[in-house]
Amino acid sequence: MLAIENLSKHYNARKAVDQISFNLKSGEIAALLGINGAGKTTTLRMLTGYITPTSGKVSFDGENIIDEREKLLSRIGYLPENPALYNDMTIEDFLVYMYRLRMATQENEKAAVEKALERCALKERRNDYIASLSAGFRKRVGLAQAIVHEPKVLLLDDLIADLDPRQIREIKALLKEFKNEHAILVSSHILKEVHEFADRIFLMHNGKILTEAETVSIPAGELEAWFMRHTEAA
């Protein structure tokens, strides 16, 4: 679904992302796991075309996303770490706005917005202004705008940061539902939570992918030791 080959981003002498390669499969949740500053956000921004790589290739269904950015954005849903939610809009108006930004036609707009509201449990709050929402509901709105145009791939940056335990549980349940229709890549630095919802983990450190693993291959009690073993060796 999504293939990353030797992707790099340099800022003068600093290598924020350094020659990383991995792929994302349909119907799975993968996680970019690493401490703050590992290069996770920079990677997601390159995958969405928000910033241009210094070198490397990003392919979506065999097409180079760097060369076909406008065409492919309608197939990707992106939730940045700090999403731009417009406080003076209602939830429904905001989703309509985001749908129109991404799609060339408004033919399926109403049905798409209704589906996003339902999937993110926002139907009862559709007329609420975004300014009135709690952190958990703001995250739900962010997810709804990422899926409203029914993309094939979801890129979710630091999805569970700043949420309380109940909100995290709700978001994890949503992700497990979403994987039936989307390939999902989530970035996070929270070991335990990632282990509970991800199918694969890409361990990122100092701009590099150190290793990848099927989540089931790492016993929950050995997560920290696994993380430290690889990062200290780097």
C-alpha positions in Angstrom: 0.0 0.0 0.0 2.7 2.5 1.0 6.4 1.9 0.4 9.2 4.1 1.7 12.7 3.7 0.2 15.9 5.4 1.5 13.9 8.4 2.7 16.0 11.3 4.2 15.5 14.8 5.4 18.5 17.0 6.2 18.6 20.5 7.7 22.0 21.7 6.9 24.3 19.2 8.7 21.6 17.7 10.9 20.0 14.5 9.6 16.5 14.6 11.0 15.6 11.4 9.0 18.4 9.3 7.6 17.9 6.7 4.9 14.9 4.9 6.3 12.9 2.2 4.4 9.8 0.4 5.4 6.3 -0.5 4.0 2.7 -0.3 5.2 0.3 -3.1 4.4 -3.4 -2.9 3.8 -5.5 -3.9 6.8 -2.7 -3.4 9.5 -1.8 -0.9 12.2 1.9 -0.1 12.2 3.6 2.1 14.7 6.7 4.4 14.4 7.9 4.1 18.0 10.7 6.4 19.4 11.6 9.1 21.9 10.9 12.7 21.2 13.2 14.0 18.5 13.6 10.5 16.9 12.3 11.8 13.5 8.8 10.4 13.6 6.9 13.7 12.9 9.3 14.6 10.1 8.7 11.2 8.5 4.9 11.6 8.6 5.2 15.1 7.2 7.2 13.8 4.2 4.7 11.0 3.6 1.9 13.5 3.3 3.9 15.9 1.1 3.8 18.6 3.8 7.6 18.8 3.5 9.9 17.7 0.7 12.4 14.9 1.3 16.1 15.6 0.8 16.3 12.2 -1.0 14.4 9.0 -1.2 11.1 7.7 -2.6 7.6 7.4 -1.3 5.3 5.2 -3.3 1.5 4.8 -2.9 0.1 1.9 -4.9 3.2 2.0 -7.1 2.9 5.8 -7.7 5.5 8.2 -6.5 3.7 10.5 -4.1 6.4 13.2 -4.4 5.5 13.6 -8.1 1.7 13.1 -7.7 1.0 15.0 -4.5 -2.2 16.6 -5.4 -3.6 13.5 -6.9 -2.7 11.3 -4.0 -3.7 13.5 -1.1 -7.3 12.5 -1.6 -6.2 8.9 -0.7 -4.4 9.7 2.5 -5.8 10.8 5.8 -3.5 12.8 8.1 -3.9 13.7 11.7 -0.9 15.9 12.8 0.2 16.1 16.4 -1.5 19.5 16.8 -4.4 19.5 14.3 -5.8 22.8 13.0 -9.3 22.7 14.4 -11.3 25.8 13.8 -12.9 26.8 17.1 -15.7 28.9 15.6 -17.0 26.0 13.4 -19.4 23.3 14.5 -18.1 19.7 14.1 -20.3 19.1 11.1 -19.4 22.3 9.3 -15.7 21.5 9.9 -16.0 18.0 8.4 -17.8 19.4 5.4 -15.0 22.0 4.9 -12.3 19.3 5.2 -14.1 17.0 2.7 -14.3 19.8 0.1 -10.6 20.6 0.5 -9.7 17.1 -0.4 -12.2 16.0 -3.0 -12.8 17.3 -6.5 -16.5 16.5 -6.3 -19.2 17.1 -3.7 -21.3 14.2 -5.0 -20.9 11.9 -1.9 -20.3 14.7 0.6 -23.4 14.2 2.8 -23.0 10.5 3.1 -19.3 10.8 3.8 -19.8 13.3 6.6 -22.5 11.2 8.2 -20.3 8.1 8.1 -17.4 10.0 9.7 -19.6 11.4 12.4 -21.0 7.9 13.2 -17.6 6.1 13.1 -16.1 8.6 15.6 -19.2 8.7 17.8 -19.9 12.4 17.1 -23.4 12.3 15.7 -24.9 13.6 19.0 -22.4 16.5 19.1 -22.5 17.4 15.4 -23.8 21.0 16.1 -21.4 21.7 19.0 -18.7 24.3 18.4 -15.2 22.9 18.4 -14.2 25.5 21.0 -16.4 23.8 23.6 -14.9 20.3 23.2 -12.7 18.4 25.6 -9.3 17.1 24.6 -10.8 13.6 23.9 -13.5 15.0 21.7 -11.1 17.2 19.9 -9.0 14.1 19.1 -12.2 12.4 17.8 -12.8 15.4 15.5 -9.2 15.2 14.3 -9.8 11.5 13.5 -13.1 12.3 11.8 -11.5 14.8 9.4 -8.7 12.3 8.6 -11.3 9.7 7.5 -14.1 11.8 6.1 -12.9 11.4 2.5 -12.5 7.6 3.0 -8.7 7.4 2.3 -6.9 4.1 1.9 -4.1 5.2 4.3 -4.2 6.9 7.7 -1.2 8.7 9.1 -1.7 9.6 12.7 1.0 11.6 14.6 1.2 11.2 18.4 -2.4 10.1 18.5 -2.7 9.2 22.2 -0.6 12.0 23.7 -2.3 14.1 26.4 -5.3 11.8 26.6 -6.6 10.3 29.9 -6.9 6.5 30.3 -10.5 6.3 29.3 -9.9 8.4 26.2 -7.0 6.3 25.2 -9.1 3.1 25.5 -11.8 4.7 23.3 -9.2 5.7 20.6 -7.7 2.3 20.6 -11.1 0.7 20.0 -11.6 3.1 17.1 -8.3 2.2 15.5 -9.1 -1.5 15.6 -12.4 -0.7 13.8 -10.6 1.5 11.2 -8.0 -1.2 10.2 -10.7 -3.0 8.4 -10.9 -0.2 5.9 -7.5 1.5 6.1 -3.8 0.9 6.4 -2.8 2.8 9.5 0.6 4.3 10.6 0.7 5.8 14.1 3.6 7.6 15.7 4.1 7.4 19.4 6.6 7.3 22.3 4.4 5.3 24.6 5.6 1.7 24.7 2.8 0.0 26.5 -0.1 1.6 24.5 1.5 0.9 21.1 2.0 -2.7 22.1 -1.7 -3.1 22.7 -3.0 -1.9 19.3 -0.2 -2.1 16.7 0.5 -5.2 14.5 4.0 -4.1 13.7 6.5 -1.7 15.3 9.2 0.3 13.6 11.7 1.4 16.2 13.1 4.8 15.3 16.1 6.5 16.9 18.2 9.5 15.8 16.5 9.6 12.4 17.0 5.9 11.7 14.9 2.8 11.7 16.8 0.5 14.1 14.6 -2.5 13.8 11.1 -3.7 13.1 9.1 -6.4 14.9 5.7 -8.1 14.9 4.1 -6.9 18.1 3.2 -10.5 19.1 6.9 -11.4 19.1 7.6 -9.0 22.0 6.2 -10.1 25.4 4.6 -7.3 27.2 6.9 -7.7 30.2 10.0 -7.3 28.0 9.0 -4.1 26.1 11.3 -1.8 28.0 14.2 -4.1 27.8 13.6 -4.6 24.0 13.5 -0.8 23.5 16.6 -0.1 25.6 18.6 -2.9 24.0 18.2 -1.5 20.6 18.5 2.2 21.3 21.6 1.8 23.6 23.3 -0.2 20.9 22.8 2.6 18.5 
